[in-house]
């Protein structure tokens, strides 16, 4: 799946989850999830759950998701690596 397809699918998952509020629907790789897109820590957890559901993943809760997924690009990098497996 291409990066653009992953991004499109992720945006659809975010839009389908009413508990995720992002200040912008369109995001670029460098956009920070908190500062630029308005996700707080709870929103980040819902984003992770939406990723797991949309892509059939299991993301380890023990990891520091706020650090691992600081930007939109890092989320897509993770999906590129994991969704291909």
Buried (B, 14 or more C-beta within 10 A) or exposed (E): EEEEEBBEBBBEBBEEBEEBBBEEEEBEEEBBBBEBBEBEEEBBBBBBBBBEEBBEBEBEEEEEBEEBBBBBBBBBBBBEEBBEE
